[in-house]
Amino acid sequence: MKAVLILITVAIAILLIAVVITYVRFQKGDSDLMNSKNKKIDTQKKCKSCRQLIHASATVCQHCNQRQYLFGRFFGEVAIAVSIVMVLLATAQFLGALKKNADASKALKTANSTVDQLQNIACINAELALTDSMAATFMGGVDLKARLDLNDKLIDGLIEIGVSEEKVKDIKKMWSKGIGMIYHRGIRNALEGRTDSNMLNMEASPELRKASKEFQETMNFKQWEVLRPDEMKSFIEEKGVMNDTVRELISDYRYFLETGNIRRRSVFEQL
């Protein structure tokens, strides 16, 4: 901004100096012409520019080719000064535009940085909320349907503020592990024929109860890790306790791992 003001000041100064110089020179020329008349040198006069003697009626000096009329001389010299002023003003305007562009670019970078920071904060909060929500699933409280609805709202909100699909996938890592544990719990209940996951089915055969217990032991609760669908299928078939409900739940779990979506949501909400 200071550079622009300096250029404008210089431009105005040049214009004023050109006007003053032209005026002074013409004043001197007129004075010389009067002196010449007093000396009765009526047929000659001095050029207003180079001061050489020329014919009294000459409009252009034969020595320096300068016009002798005030308007023509003034216009020519001032036109040069105006041209210089226009160049300086154009330069000032260009520098001002560069500064504005630089300020705009800086503001845009700051805004993008702020958006990134807000997105990161939102991602961290969403990950904590989803993880806590899933952990609470194993302790009772709010039902699974409500927690699934919360997950949907949080993920939709993250997408609306521009969080990338890759970041959303990272946020859902623990949530997805929790979904696997719920499927594992549902499959165990289906193996044993339980109606309540917290209560044994006393009518189940010892063989089913043993297979259910061994299947439960394949879960790593601290890391929220369970067998993959194919591993579950092989384990249960090896025990000889496979049934249609278990087979469907394993298929649902496989579908979730492949697509990230729960295929039979109403069934899953009851697991």
N, C-alpha and C positions, 0 to 999 in steps of 0.2 A: 504493500500500500504506500509506503514512503517513497519507493522508486517511482511510482505513478505520479505522485504529487510533485516530485522534483522535475520530472519530464514536462508536466503541464506548466510549471512555473518558468522553466527555461524557454518553452515555446512562446509564452506570452512576452517574455523579456526580448526575445529575438524580434518579434513583430513590432514592439514599441521602439526598439533601437533602429530598425529599418525606417520607420516613419520619421523619427527625429533626424536621422542622418540626411534623409531625402529633403526634408524641410530646410535644414541648415544650408545644404548645398545650393538649393534654389534661392534662398535668401542672399547668399553671397554672390550668386550669378547675377541677380537683379541689381545688386549694389555696383558690381563691376560695369554693368551695362549703363547705369546712370553716370558713372565716372567717365565712361567713353564718350557719352553725349556731351558732357561738360567740356571735354577736350576737342569737341567738334569732329570726332572721328565718326561721321554719320554712316559711312558705308561698311563698317566692320564692327564686330562685337566679339566678345570672348565666349568660347564654348563653356557651357555650364558644368561640363564634366572634366575635360582635360585642360581648360583654360587657354587653348590656342585661339588665335584670331580667325574668325570665319566671317562670311558675308552677313550683313545685318538681317537680311530676310531669310537666311538659311534655317531650315527646320531640323536638319540632321547635320551633325558635325562631320566634315570631310576627313578629319584626322582620327577620331575615335568612334565614329558612326553612332553617337548617342543623340537621342531626340532632345530638342531644345524647349519643348512645351512641357509645362508642369504636369499635366494630366498623364501624358504618354510616359514620361520618365518615372513619375510616381507609381503608375500602374505596373510598369515592368519590374521595378525594383521590389516593390511591395509584393508582387506576385511570387517572386522567388522566396521572400520571407514567409509568405503564407504557405508555400509548398513545403518549406522546412517544418513549419508549425504543424501542418497536416501529418507529415511523416512522424513527427514526435508524438502527436496525439494518437495516431494509429498504433505506434509502438506501446504507448501507455495503455491503450485499450487491450492490446494483445497480452501484455504482462498481467493486467487485471484479470483477463479471462483465464490465463494459466493458473493464477492464484486461486480463482474460484473453483476451477477444475480440481486443483490439488486439494482444496478444502473439502470439496464434495467427495473426492475419492477417499480422503481420510475419514470423513463422516460415514461413508458406506462401509469401510473396513471395520470401523468401531461398532456400527450397527450389526454387521454380520458376526462379529466377535461376541456381542451381547446376546444375539439369538442362539449362538452355539452354547454359550454358558447356560442360558435358560433351558435349552434342550437337555444339556447334561444333567442339570439339577432335576428336571422333570423325569429323566430316565432313572436316576438314582432313587428318587422317591417312589416311582412306579415299581421298580424292582423290589424295594423293601416292602411295599404294600402287598405285592403279589406273593412274595415269599412268606410274609407273616400270615397272610390269608390262608395260604396252603397249609402252613404248619398248624394253624388253628383247626383245620379240617380234621386232623387226627386226634383232636382233644374235645370234639363236640362243639357246642355253641351254634353259630349261624350255620344253616344248612348249606349243602353243596351247591344247590341251585343259585342261591344268593351270591356265593363266592364266584361262580362262573359268570354271573351277570356283571359283577365288579370287574373281573378280568376283561370282559368285552369292552366295558366303558373306558377303562384305563388305556387299553391298547388303541381304541378308536381315538382317544384324546391325543395320544402320542403321535399318531399318524396325521392328525389334523394340524399339529404344530410343526410338521415337517421332519419328524424323526425317521431316519432311514429304516428300511426293512431289515437290514443287517443288525442295527442296534436293537430293534424290537425283538429280534430272534435271541440276542444275547440276554436281554432283560427277562425273557421267558424261560431261560434255561432251568432255573430252580422250579419254576411253576410246572414246566413240562416233566421234570423229574417227579414232582408230586403227583401229576396225572398218572404216571406209570405206577406209582405206589398204590394209587386208588384202584387201578385196574388189577394190580396184584392182589389187593385185599378182596376185590369182588370175585376174582378167580378162585381164591382160597375158600371163600364162603360157598361158591357154587360147587366146589369139589366135595365139601363136607355136607352140603345141603342146609347151611345155616340160614335162619331168617333174621338173625341179629349178629353182626360181626363180633360183638363182645361176649357172645354166649355160645358155648359148645352145643352141638346137636347130639344129644344123648342117644338119639335113635340111629345115628350113623354107625356103620360097621367099624370095628377096630382097624381094618385095612384102610378105610377112608380117613379116619382120624389120624392114623400114622402118616399117610401120604400128605395130608393137609399140614401136619406139623413140620414135616421135612420140607415142604414147599415154602412154608413161612420162614424157615431158616435160610433160604436162599436170598432173602432180602437183607441189604445192608442199610439199616435204618439211619445210622449216623451220616452216611453219604447220600441217602435218598436214592439208592441204586437197586434195581431189580433186574431179573433176567430179561433178555430180549424175547420177542414173541416166539421165534423159532426154538429158542432154548426152553421156554415154558412148555411148548408143545411136545418137545422131545422128552422132557423130564416127566410130564404127566402121562404120556403114552408108555413110557418105560415102567411106570408104576402100575399101569393097567387100570387107571381110574378116569379116563377121559369120558366126557359126556357132551351132549349137544350145547348146553348152556356155556360150559367152559370153552368149547371150540369157538363159539360166537364171540365171546369176550376177548379171546386171544386175537381173533380176526379184527375186532374193533381197535384193540391196542396197536396192532400192526398198521392199521389205517391212520391212526393218530400220529404215529412216528413218521409216516410217509408224507402226510399232508398238513399236520399241525392242527387238524380239526377233529372234533369228537363226532363220530358218525351217528350214533344213537344216543342223543343227549338225554332224552327222558330216561333211558335205561341207566346211563352213567350216573345220573343224579341220585339214583337209588342204591348205588354200590356202597 
